[in-house]
Amino acid sequence: MWFGKYMFLWIILTLFLLYIIYDDETSFLPQFIGTLAVTGFTALPAILSTKVLVPVFLYHKAIRKFIVILVLVAFFNTVLTYFIAGAFYYELSGKSIFRSTSVIQMLSAAFFIVNCVVITVSSAVQIIIDRFGIEKQLGEVEREKVSTELAFLRAQINPHFLFNVLNTIYFQIQKENSEARNSVEKLSEMLRYQLYECTTDMIDISKELAYIENYVAVQRLRMEAGTILQVNLPEDIGTFKIAPLLILPIVENAFKHISNFKDPSQNKIFITIYVEEECQFVVNVVNTYNSLGRPGQLLNSNGLGLQNTERRLALLYPGKHSLVKKRNEYTYETTLKIQFCD
């Protein structure tokens, strides 16, 4: 696949090398095969450059190290290419590539220059490809942001009216019914978070977790008595920021698909959120489910919420996240990991 992207360049390189080293006194086939061997070995430093040197050194502004390693790679590959391609040439033509000092100097210089040029060109092509990829990704992130903002705007049909109604309902509930009052209060806090806090690209993790706590508290009220619901949140998780509303679809999915066994104690949800070393934020959610209730659909579809979450993660945390879903005989587990710093 990688070689295919640069096929045109390899064809040009092969024809160019064949032109500069062509010997009228030797048949075409051994020279062509020898040239193909040279081209093949030239691909090695090109791959090393695009996959390692450019992202590890050049993108981290270690230009001097990049140049030094580039020259060393070109030198060692020149020696390797000279001996191996020369062996092919000798076996097919019977002519040694060590027949004179001038031949050794000319071929060595040509191979070294070609190696340097190929590494430089392939690096430049990779930089251009990466640049276009970044611009495309930024465009998708911007479109996703606009789409999300429009969705929030559509949801904000007179939000003050909603809060006023909730406030009225709250005071209509008798003071003795503290559970109902508490539910309305938490619902109001959840609406306020979605409508007013989630208007930025990133939000404090403490606010996101407070929202999850309110959501779980409201869901707990509607669960059958005896159902096991365990939530493990760290007391001090830190002060980093993440994109808003990434955790909710995972937690929401567990409540949506929890089992409905007759014995409530068999219906379980476990929510664990913590931070690992190296800036890894982890959300692990496990819920029981009815194994006879189309488990394949549970694993594959996961609803629109998780699909949107996967798309948002791909746009917002490319290469810095993982979302793993596992289904056992009676439990369904989702684990999200986000690297929130470089």
Buried (B, 14 or more C-beta within 10 A) or exposed (E): EEEEEBEEBBEEBBEBBBEEBEEEEBEEEBBBBBBBBBBBBBBBBBBBBBEEBBEEBBEEEBEEBBEEBBBEBBBEBBEBBBEBBBBBBBEBBEBEBEEEEEBBEEBBEBBBEBBBBBBBBBBEBBBEEBEEEEEEBEEEBEEBEEEBEEEBEEEBEEBEEBBEEBEEBBEEBEEEEEEBBBBBBBBBBBBBBBBEBBEEEEBBBBBBBBBBBBBBBBBBEEBEEEBEBEBEBEEEBEEBBBBBBBBBBBBBBBBBBBBEBEEBEBBBBBBBBEBEEEBBBBBBBBBBBBBEEEBEEBEEEBBEBBEBBBEBBBBBBEEBBEBEBEBEEBBBBBBBBBBBEE
